[in-house]
Amino acid sequence: MVTRKRTELVDVTARVQEAVSQSGVREGVCVLYVPHTTAAVAVNEGYDPSVAEDIAQTLSDLVPPAGSYAHTEGNADAHVKAAMLGASEQIPVAEGRLLLGRWQAIFFCEFDGPRERRIYVTVIGNRV
């Protein structure tokens, strides 16, 4: 995937559900992993896009791009934000569907874009 902004939360729920469907797993768990030190993955409200905007803005307020960081490549804030949210999520799978709450979505969280990025999806379980 290619991100378009320095900071953005990209809804990847449909892509992840497609990977679950293609796996054939009916009951199990979906493990998501982001192999980047300046990006993360999170589950949160996807119905109202302003929630993702609020999350991105609040993280920028808490960890501003310009600060007295020891890491001097210009993306220290991105490393801190990624560490705060984390590189992985696990979501149960039942009847071949992600068991997300009514309003939940899966977000790829970009903090040092735009870049070409990856999110690994592993589905473990029974193909009953």
N, CA, C and O atoms as a MOPAC input file, in Angstrom:
PM7 MOZYME 1SCF
protein

 N      0.84600 1    -1.16600 1     0.00000 1
 C      0.00000 1     0.00000 1     0.00000 1
 C      0.89100 1     1.22700 1     0.00000 1
 O      2.02100 1     1.19100 1     0.48600 1
 N      0.37700 1     2.29800 1    -0.54300 1
 C      1.09800 1     3.56300 1    -0.57300 1
 C      0.29000 1     4.58100 1     0.23100 1
 O     -0.89200 1     4.80500 1    -0.02900 1
 N      0.94800 1     5.18400 1     1.20000 1
 C      0.28400 1     6.23200 1     1.97100 1
 C      0.53400 1     7.57300 1     1.28500 1
 O      1.48800 1     7.72700 1     0.52200 1
 N     -0.33600 1     8.53700 1     1.57000 1
 C     -0.29400 1     9.81300 1     0.85200 1
 C      0.12800 1    11.00400 1     1.69500 1
 O      0.51200 1    12.04100 1     1.15300 1
 N      0.06200 1    10.86800 1     3.02500 1
 C      0.36100 1    11.99300 1     3.91000 1
 C      1.41400 1    11.58100 1     4.93900 1
 O      1.67700 1    10.39400 1     5.13600 1
 N      2.00200 1    12.56700 1     5.58300 1
 C      2.96800 1    12.24000 1     6.63200 1
 C      2.27800 1    11.48100 1     7.76100 1
 O      2.80100 1    10.48400 1     8.25900 1
 N      1.11100 1    11.95600 1     8.15500 1
 C      0.33700 1    11.28200 1     9.19700 1
 C     -1.05700 1    11.01600 1     8.66700 1
 O     -1.76100 1    11.93300 1     8.24700 1
 N     -1.45000 1     9.74600 1     8.69000 1
 C     -2.81600 1     9.38900 1     8.29600 1
 C     -3.15700 1     8.01300 1     8.83600 1
 O     -2.29300 1     7.15100 1     8.99400 1
 N     -4.43400 1     7.83100 1     9.11500 1
 C     -4.94800 1     6.53200 1     9.50400 1
 C     -5.78300 1     6.01800 1     8.34100 1
 O     -6.80300 1     6.60900 1     7.98500 1
 N     -5.34200 1     4.91300 1     7.75400 1
 C     -5.97600 1     4.35500 1     6.56400 1
 C     -6.82100 1     3.15100 1     6.97500 1
 O     -6.30300 1     2.20800 1     7.57400 1
 N     -8.09600 1     3.17600 1     6.66300 1
 C     -8.99000 1     2.05300 1     6.97000 1
 C     -8.65500 1     0.89200 1     6.03800 1
 O     -8.83700 1     0.99100 1     4.82400 1
 N     -8.16600 1    -0.20600 1     6.60900 1
 C     -7.78600 1    -1.38800 1     5.82200 1
 C     -8.68600 1    -2.58000 1     6.13200 1
 O     -8.34600 1    -3.71800 1     5.80900 1
 N     -9.82400 1    -2.32300 1     6.75500 1
 C    -10.72300 1    -3.40200 1     7.18400 1
 C    -11.13300 1    -4.29700 1     6.02000 1
 O    -11.05800 1    -5.52000 1     6.13700 1
 N    -11.55700 1    -3.72500 1     4.91600 1
 C    -12.01100 1    -4.52700 1     3.77500 1
 C    -10.87400 1    -5.38600 1     3.22300 1
 O    -11.09800 1    -6.54000 1     2.85600 1
 N     -9.66700 1    -4.84200 1     3.16100 1
 C     -8.51000 1    -5.61800 1     2.68000 1
 C     -8.21600 1    -6.79600 1     3.59400 1
 O     -7.92900 1    -7.90000 1     3.13200 1
 N     -8.29200 1    -6.54800 1     4.90100 1
 C     -8.02200 1    -7.62200 1     5.85800 1
 C     -9.11800 1    -8.67600 1     5.78400 1
 O     -8.82400 1    -9.87100 1     5.81800 1
 N    -10.37500 1    -8.25700 1     5.68500 1
 C    -11.47100 1    -9.22400 1     5.57100 1
 C    -11.30400 1   -10.06800 1     4.31000 1
 O    -11.57700 1   -11.26800 1     4.33100 1
 N    -10.86400 1    -9.46100 1     3.22300 1
 C    -10.62300 1   -10.21000 1     1.98100 1
 C     -9.55200 1   -11.27800 1     2.19900 1
 O     -9.68800 1   -12.40000 1     1.71000 1
 N     -8.49600 1   -10.94000 1     2.92200 1
 C     -7.44700 1   -11.92500 1     3.21600 1
 C     -7.99100 1   -13.05700 1     4.07200 1
 O     -7.64100 1   -14.21900 1     3.86000 1
 N     -8.84200 1   -12.73100 1     5.03800 1
 C     -9.47500 1   -13.75800 1     5.86800 1
 C    -10.33800 1   -14.66600 1     4.98900 1
 O    -10.26500 1   -15.88900 1     5.10500 1
 N    -11.14000 1   -14.08400 1     4.12700 1
 C    -12.00900 1   -14.87300 1     3.24500 1
 C    -11.18800 1   -15.78200 1     2.34000 1
 O    -11.53600 1   -16.94900 1     2.15800 1
 N    -10.11100 1   -15.26700 1     1.77300 1
 C     -9.26500 1   -16.05300 1     0.87200 1
 C     -8.53400 1   -17.17200 1     1.60500 1
 O     -8.17000 1   -18.17700 1     0.99300 1
 N     -8.31700 1   -17.00900 1     2.89900 1
 C     -7.60800 1   -18.03800 1     3.67100 1
 C     -8.44100 1   -19.30000 1     3.84200 1
 O     -7.89500 1   -20.38900 1     4.01700 1
 N     -9.75300 1   -19.15600 1     3.79200 1
 C    -10.63700 1   -20.29300 1     4.01900 1
 C    -10.86400 1   -20.61500 1     5.48500 1
 O    -11.62200 1   -21.53300 1     5.79900 1
 N    -10.23200 1   -19.89200 1     6.38400 1
 C    -10.40700 1   -20.14400 1     7.81400 1
 C    -11.79400 1   -19.69300 1     8.23900 1
 O    -12.21400 1   -18.57100 1     7.95400 1
 N    -12.50000 1   -20.58600 1     8.92600 1
 C    -13.85100 1   -20.27700 1     9.39700 1
 C    -13.85000 1   -19.84000 1    10.86200 1
 O    -14.60600 1   -18.95200 1    11.25500 1
 N    -12.98900 1   -20.47800 1    11.66500 1
 C    -12.91100 1   -20.18200 1    13.10100 1
 C    -11.44600 1   -20.06600 1    13.47300 1
 O    -10.66600 1   -20.98500 1    13.22100 1
 N    -11.05800 1   -18.93600 1    14.07600 1
 C     -9.66500 1   -18.77400 1    14.45300 1
 C     -9.33800 1   -17.35700 1    14.84700 1
 O    -10.11800 1   -16.67500 1    15.51100 1
 N     -8.15700 1   -16.92800 1    14.41800 1
 C     -7.69300 1   -15.58600 1    14.76000 1
 C     -6.92400 1   -15.00700 1    13.57600 1
 O     -6.22200 1   -15.72000 1    12.86000 1
 N     -7.07000 1   -13.71800 1    13.39300 1
 C     -6.35200 1   -12.98100 1    12.36800 1
 C     -5.29700 1   -12.13300 1    13.08000 1
 O     -5.61900 1   -11.31000 1    13.93700 1
 N     -4.04300 1   -12.34600 1    12.71400 1
 C     -2.93700 1   -11.60000 1    13.30300 1
 C     -2.44400 1   -10.59400 1    12.26800 1
 O     -2.14200 1   -10.95700 1    11.13100 1
 N     -2.36700 1    -9.34700 1    12.66500 1
 C     -1.88300 1    -8.27700 1    11.79300 1
 C     -0.55000 1    -7.78900 1    12.33400 1
 O     -0.37300 1    -7.62800 1    13.54200 1
 N      0.39200 1    -7.55400 1    11.41400 1
 C      1.71000 1    -7.08000 1    11.83200 1
 C      2.23200 1    -6.06400 1    10.82900 1
 O      2.18600 1    -6.28700 1     9.62000 1
 N      2.72700 1    -4.95400 1    11.34200 1
 C      3.29200 1    -3.88700 1    10.52300 1
 C      4.81300 1    -3.89900 1    10.72200 1
 O      5.28600 1    -3.63400 1    11.82700 1
 N      5.58900 1    -4.20400 1     9.66600 1
 C      7.04500 1    -4.30900 1     9.80700 1
 C      7.77300 1    -2.98100 1     9.61100 1
 O      8.77600 1    -2.91900 1     8.89900 1
 N      7.27900 1    -1.94100 1    10.22900 1
 C      7.86500 1    -0.61400 1    10.07300 1
 C      7.99700 1     0.03400 1    11.44900 1
 O      7.15900 1    -0.18400 1    12.32400 1
 N      9.04300 1     0.82600 1    11.63800 1
 C      9.26600 1     1.46000 1    12.94200 1
 C      8.60400 1     2.82100 1    13.06700 1
 O      8.63300 1     3.43400 1    14.13500 1
 N      8.00900 1     3.29700 1    11.98000 1
 C      7.32400 1     4.59200 1    12.03000 1
 C      5.87100 1     4.47500 1    11.58100 1
 O      5.27400 1     5.44200 1    11.10600 1
 N      5.31500 1     3.28300 1    11.73900 1
 C      3.90900 1     3.02800 1    11.41800 1
 C      3.36900 1     2.03100 1    12.44000 1
 O      4.12800 1     1.37300 1    13.15100 1
 N      2.04600 1     1.93500 1    12.49900 1
 C      1.40800 1     1.05600 1    13.47800 1
 C      0.09700 1     0.53000 1    12.90600 1
 O     -0.30100 1     0.88500 1    11.79700 1
 N     -0.56100 1    -0.31400 1    13.67800 1
 C     -1.89000 1    -0.79800 1    13.33100 1
 C     -2.76300 1    -0.65400 1    14.57700 1
 O     -2.31100 1    -0.88100 1    15.69900 1
 N     -4.02400 1    -0.27100 1    14.35900 1
 C     -4.93000 1    -0.05600 1    15.48700 1
 C     -6.35900 1    -0.39800 1    15.09100 1
 O     -6.73100 1    -0.34000 1    13.91900 1
 N     -7.14100 1    -0.75200 1    16.08800 1
 C     -8.57700 1    -0.96900 1    15.91200 1
 C     -9.28600 1     0.14500 1    16.66500 1
 O     -9.03100 1     0.38000 1    17.84600 1
 N    -10.18500 1     0.83000 1    15.95700 1
 C    -10.94700 1     1.89500 1    16.59500 1
 C    -12.18100 1     2.17800 1    15.75200 1
 O    -12.47200 1     1.44600 1    14.80700 1
 N    -12.90500 1     3.23700 1    16.09000 1
 C    -14.14000 1     3.53400 1    15.37000 1
 C    -13.85700 1     3.90700 1    13.91800 1
 O    -13.00900 1     4.75100 1    13.63000 1
 N    -14.58400 1     3.25900 1    13.01400 1
 C    -14.43500 1     3.54100 1    11.60100 1
 C    -15.64400 1     4.20900 1    10.98300 1
 O    -15.58700 1     4.66000 1     9.83900 1
 N    -16.73700 1     4.27700 1    11.72300 1
 C    -17.96800 1     4.83900 1    11.17000 1
 C    -17.85400 1     6.34500 1    10.92300 1
 O    -18.24600 1     6.84400 1     9.86900 1
 N    -17.31700 1     7.04800 1    11.90000 1
 C    -17.17200 1     8.50000 1    11.80400 1
 C    -15.69800 1     8.82100 1    11.52700 1
 O    -14.86100 1     8.63000 1    12.41000 1
 N    -15.36300 1     9.29900 1    10.33800 1
 C    -13.95600 1     9.56700 1    10.00000 1
 C    -13.29000 1    10.60800 1    10.88600 1
 O    -12.06200 1    10.67900 1    10.93100 1
 N    -14.06800 1    11.41000 1    11.58500 1
 C    -13.45600 1    12.41300 1    12.45500 1
 C    -12.74200 1    11.76600 1    13.64200 1
 O    -11.86700 1    12.39300 1    14.24000 1
 N    -13.09400 1    10.52700 1    13.99800 1
 C    -12.40400 1     9.84100 1    15.08700 1
 C    -10.94000 1     9.60400 1    14.70300 1
 O    -10.04100 1     9.86400 1    15.50400 1
 N    -10.69700 1     9.11300 1    13.48800 1
 C     -9.32200 1     8.89700 1    13.02700 1
 C     -8.55800 1    10.21900 1    12.98400 1
 O     -7.38100 1    10.26800 1    13.34000 1
 N     -9.21700 1    11.27700 1    12.55300 1
 C     -8.58300 1    12.59600 1    12.53000 1
 C     -8.24200 1    13.04900 1    13.94600 1
 O     -7.17300 1    13.61300 1    14.17600 1
 N     -9.14600 1    12.80400 1    14.89700 1
 C     -8.89400 1    13.16800 1    16.29100 1
 C     -7.71200 1    12.39300 1    16.86600 1
 O     -6.88700 1    12.95500 1    17.58600 1
 N     -7.63300 1    11.11300 1    16.55100 1
 C     -6.51200 1    10.29400 1    17.03300 1
 C     -5.19700 1    10.84200 1    16.48700 1
 O     -4.24200 1    11.03400 1    17.24000 1
 N     -5.14500 1    11.09300 1    15.18100 1
 C     -3.92600 1    11.61900 1    14.56600 1
 C     -3.55400 1    12.97100 1    15.17500 1
 O     -2.38500 1    13.21300 1    15.47300 1
 N     -4.52900 1    13.84500 1    15.36000 1
 C     -4.24900 1    15.17600 1    15.91300 1
 C     -3.78800 1    15.09300 1    17.36000 1
 O     -2.85600 1    15.79400 1    17.75600 1
 N     -4.42900 1    14.24800 1    18.14800 1
 C     -4.05600 1    14.11600 1    19.55600 1
 C     -2.63900 1    13.56200 1    19.68900 1
 O     -1.86500 1    14.02300 1    20.52800 1
 N     -2.29900 1    12.57100 1    18.85700 1
 C     -0.93200 1    12.05100 1    18.88900 1
 C      0.07400 1    13.12500 1    18.50400 1
 O      1.15200 1    13.20400 1    19.09500 1
 N     -0.26600 1    13.95400 1    17.51900 1
 C      0.63200 1    15.04700 1    17.12700 1
 C      0.75600 1    16.09000 1    18.23400 1
 O      1.82300 1    16.67400 1    18.41900 1
 N     -0.33000 1    16.32700 1    18.96900 1
 C     -0.27700 1    17.25600 1    20.09900 1
 C      0.60700 1    16.69700 1    21.22000 1
 O      1.39900 1    17.42400 1    21.81900 1
 N      0.45800 1    15.39800 1    21.49100 1
 C      1.23700 1    14.76200 1    22.56200 1
 C      2.70100 1    14.59700 1    22.18800 1
 O      3.58800 1    14.75900 1    23.02600 1
 N      2.94700 1    14.27200 1    20.91900 1
 C      4.30200 1    14.01200 1    20.42500 1
 C      4.50800 1    14.87400 1    19.18100 1
 O      4.33700 1    14.38800 1    18.06200 1
 N      4.86900 1    16.12900 1    19.35600 1
 C      4.97500 1    17.03800 1    18.21100 1
 C      6.13700 1    16.67600 1    17.28500 1
 O      7.14300 1    16.11900 1    17.72400 1
 N      5.98600 1    16.99800 1    16.00900 1
 C      7.05800 1    16.70100 1    15.04400 1
 C      8.39100 1    17.35800 1    15.41600 1
 O      9.44800 1    16.75000 1    15.24600 1
 N      8.34700 1    18.57500 1    15.91400 1
 C      9.56600 1    19.26400 1    16.32500 1
 C      9.68200 1    19.18200 1    17.84000 1
 O      8.79600 1    19.62400 1    18.57100 1
 N     10.76000 1    18.62400 1    18.28500 1
 C     10.97300 1    18.49400 1    19.72100 1
 C     12.45400 1    18.29900 1    19.98500 1
 O     13.26300 1    18.27400 1    19.05700 1
 N     12.79700 1    18.16500 1    21.23000 1
 C     14.20900 1    17.97100 1    21.58500 1
 C     14.51300 1    16.47200 1    21.63200 1
 O     14.78200 1    15.90700 1    22.69200 1
 N     14.46300 1    15.85100 1    20.46000 1
 C     14.69000 1    14.42000 1    20.33700 1
 C     16.17400 1    14.12000 1    20.11600 1
 O     16.87600 1    14.89100 1    19.46200 1
 N     16.64200 1    13.01000 1    20.65700 1
 C     18.01900 1    12.57600 1    20.43000 1
 C     18.18500 1    12.02900 1    19.00800 1
 O     19.24200 1    12.18300 1    18.39500 1
 N     17.14700 1    11.39800 1    18.50000 1
 C     17.15800 1    10.87700 1    17.12400 1
 C     16.98100 1    12.06500 1    16.18700 1
 O     15.96200 1    12.75300 1    16.24900 1
 N     17.95600 1    12.31500 1    15.32400 1
 C     17.98000 1    13.57000 1    14.56500 1
 C     17.68400 1    13.41200 1    13.08100 1
 O     18.04500 1    14.28500 1    12.29200 1
 N     17.03700 1    12.32100 1    12.67900 1
 C     16.72100 1    12.13900 1    11.26400 1
 C     15.45100 1    12.87700 1    10.84600 1
 O     15.08400 1    12.85200 1     9.67100 1
 N     14.78200 1    13.53000 1    11.78300 1
 C     13.58700 1    14.29000 1    11.45500 1
 C     12.28800 1    13.51700 1    11.60600 1
 O     11.21600 1    14.04200 1    11.30900 1
 N     12.37300 1    12.26600 1    12.06900 1
 C     11.15400 1    11.47000 1    12.22500 1
 C     11.04400 1    10.81600 1    13.60500 1
 O     10.37100 1     9.79800 1    13.76900 1
 N     11.71300 1    11.41100 1    14.58800 1
 C     11.68000 1    10.84500 1    15.93600 1
 C     10.25600 1    10.73900 1    16.46500 1
 O      9.90100 1     9.76300 1    17.12500 1
 N      9.44000 1    11.75400 1    16.16900 1
 C      8.05000 1    11.71900 1    16.63200 1
 C      7.31000 1    10.51000 1    16.05700 1
 O      6.47900 1     9.90500 1    16.73400 1
 N      7.61500 1    10.16600 1    14.81600 1
 C      6.95700 1     9.02100 1    14.17700 1
 C      7.31000 1     7.72100 1    14.88900 1
 O      6.45400 1     6.85300 1    15.06000 1
 N      8.56200 1     7.58300 1    15.30400 1
 C      8.97000 1     6.38500 1    16.05000 1
 C      8.22100 1     6.29400 1    17.38300 1
 O      7.76900 1     5.21700 1    17.77400 1
 N      8.09600 1     7.41000 1    18.06400 1
 C      7.42100 1     7.42000 1    19.36100 1
 C      5.93700 1     7.07900 1    19.19300 1
 O      5.39900 1     6.27000 1    19.94900 1
 N      5.27600 1     7.68800 1    18.21200 1
 C      3.84900 1     7.41400 1    17.97300 1
 C      3.62400 1     5.94700 1    17.61800 1
 O      2.67800 1     5.32500 1    18.10100 1
 N      4.49800 1     5.39500 1    16.77100 1
 C      4.36500 1     3.98500 1    16.40000 1
 C      4.53900 1     3.08200 1    17.61700 1
 O      3.81800 1     2.09600 1    17.77000 1
 N      5.48900 1     3.41800 1    18.47600 1
 C      5.69100 1     2.62300 1    19.68800 1
 C      4.49200 1     2.71100 1    20.62400 1
 O      4.15500 1     1.73800 1    21.29800 1
 N      3.85000 1     3.87500 1    20.66800 1
 C      2.68200 1     4.04800 1    21.53300 1
 C      1.51300 1     3.17100 1    21.08400 1
 O      0.81500 1     2.59700 1    21.92000 1
 N      1.29600 1     3.06400 1    19.77400 1
 C      0.15700 1     2.29300 1    19.26600 1
 C      0.47900 1     0.82000 1    19.06600 1
 O     -0.37000 1    -0.03300 1    19.32300 1
 N      1.66900 1     0.50800 1    18.62000 1
 C      2.07100 1    -0.88100 1    18.47500 1
 C      2.02900 1    -1.39300 1    17.05100 1
 O      1.33600 1    -0.85000 1    16.19000 1
 N      2.78200 1    -2.44700 1    16.82600 1
 C      2.96800 1    -3.01100 1    15.48600 1
 C      2.04600 1    -4.17800 1    15.17800 1
 O      2.09800 1    -4.71700 1    14.07200 1
 N      1.19500 1    -4.59200 1    16.12800 1
 C      0.36500 1    -5.76400 1    15.84800 1
 C     -1.00300 1    -5.67500 1    16.52400 1
 O     -1.20700 1    -4.94800 1    17.49700 1
 N     -1.92900 1    -6.45100 1    15.95800 1
 C     -3.27800 1    -6.61900 1    16.51000 1
 C     -3.70300 1    -8.06100 1    16.26000 1
 O     -3.25100 1    -8.68500 1    15.30000 1
 N     -4.55200 1    -8.58200 1    17.10000 1
 C     -5.13600 1    -9.90400 1    16.91200 1
 C     -6.65300 1    -9.75200 1    16.99000 1
 O     -7.18800 1    -9.15200 1    17.92200 1
 N     -7.33200 1   -10.30900 1    15.98700 1
 C     -8.78800 1   -10.18500 1    15.91800 1
 C     -9.38300 1   -11.58300 1    15.72000 1
 O     -8.97100 1   -12.30200 1    14.81100 1
 N    -10.33700 1   -11.97200 1    16.55100 1
 C    -10.96400 1   -13.27800 1    16.36800 1
 C    -11.69200 1   -13.36400 1    15.02500 1
 O    -12.15700 1   -12.36400 1    14.47800 1
 N    -11.77300 1   -14.60100 1    14.51600 1
 C    -12.50900 1   -14.89300 1    13.28000 1
 C    -13.56500 1   -15.93600 1    13.61800 1
 O    -13.25800 1   -16.96000 1    14.22700 1
 N    -14.80100 1   -15.67900 1    13.22600 1
 C    -15.89700 1   -16.62900 1    13.42200 1
 C    -16.73200 1   -16.66000 1    12.15400 1
 O    -17.07900 1   -15.61900 1    11.59600 1
 N    -17.04800 1   -17.86400 1    11.70800 1
 C    -17.82900 1   -18.05800 1    10.49000 1
 C    -17.20300 1   -17.32200 1     9.29900 1
 O    -17.90600 1   -16.81900 1     8.42200 1
 N    -15.85800 1   -17.27000 1     9.29000 1
 C    -15.14200 1   -16.65600 1     8.18600 1
 C    -15.12300 1   -15.14200 1     8.18800 1
 O    -14.70400 1   -14.53300 1     7.20400 1
 N    -15.57100 1   -14.51400 1     9.27900 1
 C    -15.64200 1   -13.05100 1     9.35400 1
 C    -14.83800 1   -12.53800 1    10.55600 1
 O    -14.77300 1   -13.18800 1    11.59900 1
 N    -14.24000 1   -11.38200 1    10.38800 1
 C    -13.58500 1   -10.72600 1    11.50900 1
 C    -14.62400 1   -10.37600 1    12.56900 1
 O    -15.68800 1    -9.84800 1    12.24800 1
 N    -14.32200 1   -10.66500 1    13.81500 1
 C    -15.25900 1   -10.34100 1    14.90200 1
 C    -14.96700 1    -8.94100 1    15.43000 1
 O    -14.46700 1    -8.77000 1    16.54200 1
 N    -15.28200 1    -7.96900 1    14.62800 1
 C    -15.14500 1    -6.57300 1    15.02100 1
 C    -16.47800 1    -6.08800 1    15.57200 1
 O    -17.54100 1    -6.57600 1    15.19000 1
 N    -16.40000 1    -5.12200 1    16.47300 1
 C    -17.62000 1    -4.50100 1    16.99100 1
 C    -18.30400 1    -3.70100 1    15.89900 1
 O    -17.71900 1    -3.41400 1    14.85500 1
 N    -19.54000 1    -3.35100 1    16.15500 1
 C    -20.37500 1    -2.67200 1    15.16100 1
 C    -19.69600 1    -1.46100 1    14.53100 1
 O    -19.81600 1    -1.25100 1    13.32400 1
 N    -18.99600 1    -0.67400 1    15.31200 1
 C    -18.39900 1     0.56200 1    14.81100 1
 C    -16.89900 1     0.43600 1    14.55400 1
 O    -16.27000 1     1.38600 1    14.08900 1
 N    -16.32600 1    -0.72000 1    14.85000 1
 C    -14.87500 1    -0.86900 1    14.74800 1
 C    -14.37800 1    -1.04900 1    13.31800 1
 O    -15.05400 1    -1.60700 1    12.45400 1
 N    -13.16400 1    -0.55000 1    13.11700 1
 C    -12.44700 1    -0.71800 1    11.85400 1
 C    -10.97200 1    -0.92900 1    12.17900 1
 O    -10.51400 1    -0.63700 1    13.28300 1
 N    -10.24800 1    -1.43700 1    11.20300 1
 C     -8.80700 1    -1.65400 1    11.34700 1
 C     -8.10200 1    -0.53800 1    10.58200 1
 O     -8.41100 1    -0.27300 1     9.42000 1
 N     -7.15400 1     0.10800 1    11.24900 1
 C     -6.43500 1     1.21700 1    10.63800 1
 C     -4.93800 1     0.94100 1    10.53400 1
 O     -4.30400 1     0.51000 1    11.49600 1
 N     -4.38800 1     1.19700 1     9.34900 1
 C     -2.94600 1     1.29200 1     9.20200 1
 C     -2.61200 1     2.72800 1     9.56800 1
 O     -3.17200 1     3.66200 1     8.99400 1
 N     -1.70700 1     2.91300 1    10.51800 1
 C     -1.40100 1     4.23800 1    11.04300 1
 C     -0.03300 1     4.68800 1    10.54000 1
 O      1.00100 1     4.17400 1    10.96900 1
 N     -0.04400 1     5.63300 1     9.64500 1
 C      1.18000 1     6.17200 1     9.04200 1
 C      1.61200 1     7.41300 1     9.80700 1
 O      0.80900 1     8.31500 1    10.04600 1
 N      2.90900 1     7.45700 1    10.19700 1
 C      3.43500 1     8.61000 1    10.91300 1
 C      4.66600 1     9.23000 1    10.24300 1
 O      5.22200 1    10.20300 1    10.75300 1
 N      5.09400 1     8.67300 1     9.10300 1
 C      6.29900 1     9.16800 1     8.44200 1
 C      6.16600 1     9.03400 1     6.92400 1
 O      7.10300 1     8.62600 1     6.23700 1
 N      4.99300 1     9.38300 1     6.42400 1
 C      4.74200 1     9.22200 1     5.00400 1
 C      5.01100 1    10.48700 1     4.22400 1
 O      5.54200 1    11.46400 1     4.75300 1
 N      4.64200 1    10.45500 1     2.97600 1
 C      4.09900 1     9.29600 1     2.25800 1
 C      5.19400 1     8.27200 1     1.95700 1
 O      6.34900 1     8.61200 1     1.70300 1
 N      4.78000 1     7.00700 1     1.99600 1
 C      5.69900 1     5.89100 1     1.77500 1
 C      4.94600 1     4.68600 1     1.22100 1
 O      3.71800 1     4.61300 1     1.26600 1
 N      5.72600 1     3.74900 1     0.69700 1
 C      5.16900 1     2.44600 1     0.35000 1
 C      5.29500 1     1.58900 1     1.60500 1
 O      6.37500 1     1.48300 1     2.18600 1
 N      4.19100 1     0.98200 1     2.01600 1
 C      4.14200 1     0.25400 1     3.28800 1
 C      3.54900 1    -1.13500 1     3.11200 1
 O      2.94200 1    -1.45100 1     2.08800 1
 N      3.74100 1    -1.95000 1     4.13400 1
 C      3.18100 1    -3.30500 1     4.15900 1
 C      2.45100 1    -3.53900 1     5.47000 1
 O      2.78800 1    -2.97000 1     6.50900 1
 N      1.45100 1    -4.38700 1     5.38800 1
 C      0.81700 1    -4.92300 1     6.58900 1
 C      0.66500 1    -6.41300 1     6.32500 1
 O      0.05300 1    -6.81400 1     5.33500 1
 N      1.21900 1    -7.23100 1     7.20700 1
 C      1.14700 1    -8.67400 1     7.06100 1
 C     -0.11100 1    -9.18200 1     7.75500 1
 O     -0.43500 1    -8.76200 1     8.86600 1
 N     -0.80400 1   -10.08000 1     7.09200 1
 C     -2.02400 1   -10.67500 1     7.61800 1
 C     -1.81800 1   -12.18400 1     7.67400 1
 O     -1.58500 1   -12.82400 1     6.64800 1
 N     -1.90400 1   -12.74700 1     8.87300 1
 C     -1.80500 1   -14.19000 1     9.06900 1
 C     -3.10500 1   -14.65700 1     9.70700 1
 O     -3.52600 1   -14.13100 1    10.73800 1
 N     -3.73600 1   -15.64900 1     9.08600 1
 C     -4.99200 1   -16.16600 1     9.61000 1
 C     -4.74400 1   -17.60100 1    10.07000 1
 O     -4.32200 1   -18.45900 1     9.29400 1
 N     -5.01600 1   -17.83700 1    11.34500 1
 C     -4.75400 1   -19.12900 1    11.95300 1
 C     -6.09000 1   -19.71200 1    12.42900 1
 O     -6.87400 1   -19.02500 1    13.08300 1
 N     -6.33900 1   -20.98000 1    12.09600 1
 C     -7.56800 1   -21.58200 1    12.59400 1
 C     -8.02400 1   -22.75500 1    11.77400 1
 O     -7.26100 1   -23.34600 1    11.01000 1
 N     -9.28900 1   -23.08200 1    11.94800 1
 C     -9.90100 1   -24.24900 1    11.30600 1
 C    -10.67200 1   -23.84600 1    10.06600 1
 O    -11.34000 1   -22.81300 1    10.03200 1
 N    -10.56400 1   -24.68000 1     9.05300 1
 C    -11.33100 1   -24.47400 1     7.82700 1
 C    -12.56200 1   -25.37700 1     7.83900 1
 O    -12.83200 1   -26.09200 1     6.87400 1
 N    -13.28600 1   -25.33200 1     8.91900 1
 C    -14.44300 1   -26.20600 1     9.12000 1
 C    -15.56800 1   -25.82700 1     8.18900 1
 O    -16.62700 1   -26.45400 1     8.21300 1

